[in-house]
Amino acid sequence: MKAIRIHAFGPEEHLHHDDVPTPEPGPGQVRIAVRAAGVHVLDAFLHEGDPSKIPFPVPDLPLTPGREVAGVVDALGDGVEESWLGRRVVTHLGLVNAGYAEFAVREVDALFPVPDVLDFPAAITMVGTGRAALGIWRSAEVGAGDTVLITAAAGGVGTLLVQLAKAAGATVVGAAGGPAKTARVRAAGADRAVDYTLPGWEKEAGEVSVVFDGVGGEAGRTAFELLGPGGVHVVHGWAEEITAFTSVDLRDRAVSAVYALGPRMARRPGGMRALQEEALAEAAAGRLVPAVTAFPLAEAAAAHAALRGRKTVGKVVLLP
């Protein structure tokens, strides 16, 4: 089979489209003929091997990146019910677990059936990005009286947060970089779309009561300063550096802050699996519509470069 392999850490060119042995499922596992593989922002830094850019130990080489796959079950390990054979499934593989490939193996207990109304790129978006968006969303109480500012609003999480905020009746301001992305933000349902690469964008955004901060840095700090008294700043991502503020800033502005990722999300009732099931159900019902940018598997290097250069819209996926 074909897979993306990293033999030495370095730039995107170190992602090679290689021939490798096709994996066989072990006891309690299935093999999935991959139809879509998810690309996470951490994957786009993994190939550098820089421990300061990834929140887990640098893995041994050679390796195949990829943490999410969707496809069709084509082989069963011992102890797996025959009914799984031929089923459309999606799964989260873990941090670095060989998803950039034509086939992948996973324990049957970690699979989610893909509803017929969802294509594989949409399913893979919801099992990773969708679960994150729901967990982040529940870090703040948003209602019809709120004005919500969402940074990185054209990204995978941001697009879903725009839809969730609109469904809650809030006034939604989506911030993104460049006219193409702001157009996508408006299409996702935002009341206003602002380009935070332009000077004075904060004047167009105006005062807000909730910030979902997925970009960090200077734009994140500017968003923080738009919060009115009693506002909430939800941190869930950053492009280069996390938004900087202190407890004194919170006191002086009479606002609060939440870090939405990690243990806070995992401790929710039902844990991550409940969020994944809900995300898939919301997409199947048409209440959440993910945005996707797709690349062929062989062009994983281009996908990483585009993601890091903020040239993509929505979730990035690879198609074997």
Buried (B, 14 or more C-beta within 10 A) or exposed (E): BBBBBBEEBEEBEBBBBBEBEBBEBEEBBBBBBBBBBBBBBBBBBBBBBEEEBBEEEBBEEEBBBBBBBBBBBBBBBEEBEEEBEEBBBBBBBEBBBBBBBBBBBBBBEBBBEBBEEBBBBBBBBBBBBBBBBBBBBBBBEBEEEBBBBBBBBBBBBBBBBBBBBBEBEBBBBBBBBBEEBBBBBBEBBBBBBBBBBEEEBBEBBBEBBBBBBBBBBEBBBBBBBBBEEEBBBBBBBBBEEBBEBEEEBBEEBEBEBBBBBEEBBEEBEEEBEBBBBBBBBBBBEEEBBBBBBBBEBBBBBBBBBBBBEBBBBBBBBBBB
